[in-house]
Amino acid sequence: MAVLGPGAVGGVLAVGYVDAGVDVVCIGRPATAELIASRGLTLKRAESARTVRPRAATELREPVDLLLVTVKAPSLDDALDRVQARAESVVPLLNGIEHMDTLSERLPESHVAGASIGRIEAWLEQPGVVVQPTPSVVMTTAADAPVDLLCRSGVEVRANGSAKEVLWEKLARQAPTAAATSIAQRPIGELRSDSDWRGRLRAGIEEACEVAARDGVALSADAEWEIIEGMPPLLTSSTARDIAAGVPSELDAITGAAVRAGKRLGVDTPVLTQMFEEACRASSR
C-alpha cells in the first residue's frame, strides 16, 4: 500500500502498517522522501519512540492495493501529480466533501471510498517525526471501503453508509467550528461558554444539517451539538492553527464547501456564509 503525504495522520498509519508487516511506500516531496529513506519514520507515543523504515519515493510508479491520501486540501492537486500508477482502492482522509469529485476525475481507474478520521491526536514535530500523545484512532468509512486492509494499520475502523453520509456527518459540525475557532482564535470550550459564539455555532450546525438533508443525508443537529459539547475544552482546529501560523489552511475546503453546497442545492446559509467571510478576512491579515 502507499501513503500519499506522510505527515501526521499519514505517518501514524504508515507506522501501523509497517508494524503489521505490510509493504508500505511513502510518497512525498523530494526533501520528505529523502529524509524518510535515510532516517526512517519515527512515531513518538508517551515516553516511547519507534522508528520504522518504509520505502519512500517522490512518485508512485508501481500498482498498489491501497492508496491512502493524507495531504491537506490545498495540496491535493499537486500531490496527485505524483501518482503515476494504479491503486485498486483509494481512501482519502481529507476534510470537506469536494475532494471526492477531484479524486474520481484524476484517478478514474481506481475505486475511491469515502472516509474520515474522527478521532486522532497527532502532529508533525518535524518532517519524518510524528507525535501522537493518545494512541486511539478511529476511522469512519463508507460501506464499500476496503475495511480489512484498513484495519491492518491498527486503527479502529467503523464502516457504515455511503460516502456522502460519512463526509457530511463530520462536515456538519466541522464547517462552523473551523470558522469560529479561526475567527476567534479561542478553543472550543471558551466558544461554548460564550453566549454569542454558542448561538452562532448552533445555528451554523443547523444550517449545515439542512444542506446535508437537501443532499440526501439526514442528520440530527442535536446529535451534532452533543459531539461539540463533549469535545475537550482546550481543543481548537487545525484550520485555526494554520491561519494563526500564516500557512495555507483548509478553511475553503471545509466551511467554503458547505456554503457552496448550500448555494448549489438552494439552501440559505446566512450564518455559515458570514462566518466563512469573517474567517477569510482573518486569514488574509
C-alpha positions in Angstrom: 0.0 0.0 0.0 1.1 3.6 -0.4 0.7 6.8 1.7 0.4 10.0 -0.3 1.5 12.7 2.1 3.2 11.1 5.1 2.6 13.9 7.6 0.9 13.5 11.0 -2.1 11.3 10.0 -0.2 9.5 7.2 2.8 8.9 9.4 0.7 7.3 12.2 -1.0 5.0 9.7 2.2 4.1 7.9 4.0 3.1 11.1 1.0 0.9 11.9 1.1 -0.8 8.6 4.9 -1.4 8.7 4.5 -3.0 12.2 1.8 -5.3 10.7 4.2 -6.5 8.0 2.6 -4.6 5.2 4.8 -3.4 2.3 4.5 0.4 2.5 5.8 3.1 0.3 5.5 6.8 1.4 5.1 9.3 -1.4 6.2 12.8 -0.6 8.0 15.9 -1.8 11.7 15.3 -2.6 13.0 16.5 0.8 10.5 14.4 2.7 11.1 11.3 0.7 14.8 11.6 1.0 14.6 12.1 4.8 12.3 9.1 5.3 14.6 7.0 3.0 17.7 7.9 5.0 16.4 8.3 8.6 13.1 6.4 8.6 9.7 7.4 10.0 9.5 8.0 13.8 6.4 7.9 15.9 6.5 9.2 19.4 3.9 8.0 21.9 4.1 8.9 25.6 7.6 8.0 26.7 8.4 5.7 23.7 9.6 6.4 20.2 9.5 3.9 17.4 11.3 4.3 14.1 10.3 2.2 11.1 11.8 2.2 7.6 9.1 2.1 4.9 10.1 2.7 1.3 10.0 6.3 0.2 9.7 7.9 -3.2 8.6 11.2 -4.9 6.2 9.4 -7.2 4.1 6.3 -7.1 5.3 4.2 -10.1 4.1 0.7 -9.1 0.5 -0.6 -8.7 -0.8 -0.9 -5.1 -3.8 -2.4 -3.4 -4.5 0.7 -1.4 -3.5 4.3 -1.7 -4.2 6.5 1.4 -4.4 10.2 0.5 -3.5 12.1 3.7 -2.4 15.5 2.3 -4.3 18.7 3.2 -6.9 20.0 0.7 -4.7 22.9 -0.7 -2.0 20.4 -1.7 -4.3 17.8 -3.3 -3.9 18.7 -7.0 -0.1 18.9 -6.8 0.1 15.6 -4.8 -2.0 13.7 -7.3 0.6 14.6 -10.0 2.9 12.2 -8.1 0.5 9.3 -8.7 1.7 7.6 -11.9 0.4 4.0 -11.2 -2.9 2.5 -10.5 -4.3 1.9 -7.0 -7.0 -0.7 -6.7 -8.6 1.3 -3.8 -8.1 5.0 -2.9 -9.1 6.1 0.6 -8.8 9.9 1.1 -8.6 11.2 4.6 -9.2 14.8 3.8 -11.7 17.3 5.3 -14.7 18.5 3.3 -16.6 16.8 0.5 -15.4 18.3 -2.8 -12.2 16.2 -2.9 -14.2 13.1 -3.8 -15.0 14.5 -7.3 -11.4 15.6 -7.8 -10.1 12.1 -6.9 -12.7 10.3 -9.1 -11.7 12.5 -12.1 -8.0 12.3 -11.6 -7.9 8.5 -10.7 -10.7 7.1 -12.9 -9.3 3.5 -12.8 -9.4 3.3 -9.0 -12.3 2.8 -6.6 -12.5 5.9 -4.4 -14.1 5.2 -1.0 -15.3 7.9 1.3 -13.7 8.0 4.8 -12.8 10.4 7.6 -10.6 10.4 10.7 -13.0 11.1 13.5 -10.6 10.8 16.5 -6.9 11.3 16.3 -4.4 13.5 18.2 -1.2 13.8 16.3 1.1 16.4 14.9 4.3 16.6 12.9 7.1 17.6 15.2 9.4 17.8 12.2 9.5 16.1 8.8 9.6 12.3 9.4 8.8 12.6 13.2 5.2 12.3 14.4 4.0 12.9 17.9 0.8 11.0 19.0 0.0 11.7 22.7 -3.0 9.4 22.7 -3.0 6.1 20.8 -6.7 5.9 20.0 -7.5 6.4 16.3 -11.0 6.0 14.8 -11.6 5.9 11.1 -15.2 6.1 9.7 -15.6 4.8 6.2 -18.3 4.1 3.7 -19.5 0.5 3.5 -17.7 -0.1 0.2 -14.2 0.7 1.7 -11.5 -2.0 1.9 -12.1 -2.4 5.6 -10.0 -5.5 6.2 -6.9 -3.8 4.7 -7.6 -0.5 6.6 -7.8 -2.4 9.9 -4.3 -3.8 9.4 -3.0 -0.3 10.2 -4.1 -0.9 13.8 -6.8 1.8 13.8 -10.5 1.2 14.7 -12.5 1.2 11.5 -16.2 1.8 11.6 -17.8 1.1 8.2 -21.4 2.2 7.5 -23.4 4.1 4.9 -22.4 6.0 1.8 -19.5 8.3 1.2 -21.9 11.3 1.4 -23.2 10.2 4.8 -19.7 9.7 6.2 -18.4 13.1 4.9 -21.4 15.1 5.8 -21.6 13.7 9.3 -18.2 15.3 10.0 -18.6 18.4 7.9 -21.9 19.4 9.6 -20.1 20.3 12.8 -16.7 21.0 11.3 -17.8 23.8 9.0 -18.9 26.1 11.8 -16.2 25.1 14.3 -13.4 25.5 11.8 -14.6 29.0 11.0 -15.3 30.0 14.6 -12.0 28.9 16.0 -10.2 30.6 13.2 -12.0 33.9 13.7 -11.8 34.0 17.5 -8.5 32.1 17.9 -10.0 30.6 21.0 -10.6 26.9 22.0 -13.9 25.2 21.7 -14.5 25.3 25.5 -14.4 29.1 25.5 -16.6 29.4 22.5 -19.2 27.0 24.1 -19.2 29.3 27.2 -19.7 32.5 25.2 -23.4 33.1 24.6 -22.8 34.8 21.2 -20.5 32.2 19.9 -22.6 29.3 21.3 -25.6 30.6 19.4 -23.6 31.1 16.2 -22.1 27.6 16.4 -25.5 26.0 17.0 -27.1 28.0 14.1 -24.2 27.0 11.8 -24.7 23.3 12.6 -28.4 23.6 11.9 -27.7 25.2 8.5 -25.2 22.6 7.6 -27.7 19.8 8.5 -30.3 21.5 6.3 -27.8 21.5 3.4 -26.9 17.8 4.1 -30.6 16.9 4.1 -31.1 18.5 0.7 -28.1 16.5 -0.5 -29.8 13.3 0.7 -28.2 12.9 4.1 -30.4 13.0 7.2 -28.5 14.4 10.2 -29.6 15.4 13.7 -28.5 18.9 14.7 -29.0 17.8 18.3 -26.7 14.9 17.9 -24.0 17.0 16.2 -24.2 19.5 19.0 -23.8 16.8 21.6 -20.5 16.0 20.0 -19.5 19.7 20.2 -20.4 19.6 23.9 -18.3 16.6 24.5 -15.1 18.0 22.9 -12.2 18.7 25.3 -12.4 22.4 26.3 -8.9 23.3 25.1 -9.5 21.7 21.7 -9.1 24.0 18.7 -8.9 23.2 15.0 -6.1 22.6 12.6 -7.6 25.3 10.4 -7.3 27.9 13.2 -3.7 26.8 13.9 -2.8 27.1 10.2 -4.3 30.5 9.9 -2.5 31.7 13.1 0.7 30.4 11.6 0.1 32.1 8.3 0.2 28.9 6.3 -2.4 27.6 3.8 -5.4 26.3 5.6 -8.4 24.0 4.8 -11.0 26.8 5.5 -12.2 26.9 1.9 -12.4 23.0 1.7 -14.4 22.9 5.0 -16.6 25.9 5.6 -16.4 27.1 2.0 -17.5 23.7 0.7 -20.6 23.8 3.0 -21.5 27.3 1.8 -21.1 26.3 -1.9 -23.2 23.2 -1.3 -25.9 25.4 0.1 -25.9 27.6 -3.0 -25.9 24.6 -5.3 -28.8 23.0 -3.5 -30.8 26.1 -2.9 -30.4 26.3 0.9 -29.8 29.6 2.5 -26.8 29.6 4.9 -26.5 33.2 6.3 -24.7 32.2 9.5 -22.2 29.9 7.8 -21.6 32.4 5.0 -20.9 35.3 7.4 -18.5 33.1 9.4 -16.7 32.0 6.3 -16.3 35.5 5.1 -15.0 36.6 8.6 -12.6 33.7 8.7 -11.3 34.5 5.2 -10.6 38.1 6.3 -8.8 36.8 9.4 -6.7 34.5 7.2 -5.6 37.4 5.0 -4.3 39.6 7.8 
